[in-house]
């Protein structure tokens, strides 16, 4: 569809008969008539994915699932099964509903860990299976399902194919089989080693990429207005912050005295990288190292999330058995004073200044909002405060742990948000990937994340059908600021990763070891 025509169509209300009549639809076997708008970039990407193992890199909200649908329709004609994998139960359910709505065949099943083995054995016989990776990996290993029954495997959120994540094991099961692999992601990692690992593990032959500035994509994109809002810790919190930093400095001094050189890097990631070296080569540093890691986490909770989240973290940590925990909570004068002052602040009702800022932001932009925070305790604090302000809110978190949400509850929560029962949905990472809630007016990052992938995933929850608003909260002189700069640098690097891999794949004629030059 040409740009001018599509711009004219965009001015017509989505739910009007004229809008539906004006659109050009895909005409393909197994896809319901007049159900899917035809977009040239989606058709072109689908055609590439049909002919070779392909990684589709496309910004959130531009129809990766619609591309998958076109590839699925092609492979249904070949008489083999299709496996559609997604990392969360909410996302698997979303894909299942989309396929049921737009395909003419009926034997589409959804499989998760909540089904019995007996039920799953029957469900695996269907033409199309939407499933979570963990249960798929387990059932392949139990030999409940035969890998040769599939002609097409779709790995949604394919950037997860790192390390021992289930996608890696599943891909191995299909090595040397006559099966087409389709990976889909909004962005590849900014780190070349990770990007290479993903492409290699999934046996990808080509990267098919589009971005918001691609000429054939531009007519379908919406503007997202991004604002960076600064807040400052309260005087009480600044005192606690300094005490934690003093406690941390003591550990760095001790490690230096014992010969552990961190090259001036006083970050959590540098400490985590040093763990194996310390355990095998410098055990005297074990106690200060592991204590420093805990203090780093505690400091992050305070700086980015507030008093309550900090105290909950401390309570959980103190209840564990580990090197240096007792000394930290009972002997260390700086840390014990920090905890004492935090408890006093909690009694005074002091929370993170981000909470009050949230109220201002939510009241300034009408409509639905998604708030992202990386930690469940923080989600609980936000949820509680918003409801006290009279802002109807829901929570979306993963299933693990005592407080986790089961699949049914997750789906129910998202539906209530779609239906308008909640004005705000407060979510952890489970809400970052793939959620299709087109009416979200704004997304708010309660905390910053040093990940280009997660930033793009979060941002993609708004500006899908109409222009959107993105607000990022940054606390001055804290981890928020450091993560902001790290994330920005990674975003710039990630922009060119698909192009770099494509060039290397072409240069090496798509051989399995063709990424050696890239590494």
Secondary structure by P-SEA (a helix, b strand, c coil): ccaaaaaaaaacccccaaaaaabbbbbccccccccbbbbaaaaaaaaaaaccbbbbbbcccccaaaaaaaaaaaaaaacbbbbbbbccaaaaaaaaaaaaaccccccbbbbcccccaaaaaaaacccbbbbcaaaaaaaaaacccccccccbbbbccccccccccaaaaaaaaaccccbbbbbbcccccccaaaaaaaaaaaccccccccccccccccccbbbbbbbbbbbbbcaaaaaaaaaaaaaaaaaaaaaaaacccccccccaaaaaaaaaaaacccccaaaaaaaaaaaaaaaaaaacccaaaaaaaaaaaaacccccccccccccaaaaaaaaaaaaaaaaccccaaaaaaaaaaaacccbbbbbbccaaaaaaaaaaaaaacccbbbbbcccccccccaaaaaaaaaaaaaccccbbbbccccccccccccccccccccccccaaaaaaaaacccccccbbbbbbbbcccaaaaaaaaaaaaaaaacaaaaaaaaaaaaaccccccccccc
